[in-house]
Amino acid sequence: MNERPAGSGQSGQSGLGPRGSLVMSLTLTLLLGMLSLLVMFPAAEHLRSLKGGERADATLHTSGSCMIGQCRVEFEADGRTVVADLPTGSGGGKQSVGAAVTVRYQADDPQVVAREEDVGGGGAALFAWMSAGAALLFLMLSAVAAVFLVWQRRKAAAGEGVAG
């Protein structure tokens, strides 16, 4: 009377199952690994490349989420006012517009700029290592799920499967 069809996900078990868990873990491994390798490590290297750049006192022109590159600074370079975007991975997002910051910029292109506090790699380096660690965690979870799938198939093949 009140029966539910098989596979409706209402049996009290988790909805994914071992195969779904394996696919999800591998997908998260791939996404976090790509974020780390293709976005955050290059952003950290870019910040480090400005370590020897020209130094200037600046003001925060536009605030926002500096970690994703939505902050701008205004400073003087070679006698002219420059308004430049801070790169992805920058810190300082909690500062308000008009806050004083020290920046480093490329002498031949003042639009390439970073906060002096970030030229060691900034939040990008930390986030790169955190996402790489999370990718390894999901890779290990994928391995566990794969071993469980193999064990479950062998158990079913040996006739010790769960009776329905």
PyMOL commands that set and color helices and strands:
alter all, ss='L'
color gray80, all
select helices_A, chain A and resi 17-49+66-68+116-118+122-157
alter helices_A, ss='H'
color red, helices_A
select strands_A, chain A and resi 54-62+72-77+80-85+100-106+109-115
alter strands_A, ss='S'
color yellow, strands_A
deselect
rebuild
show_as cartoon
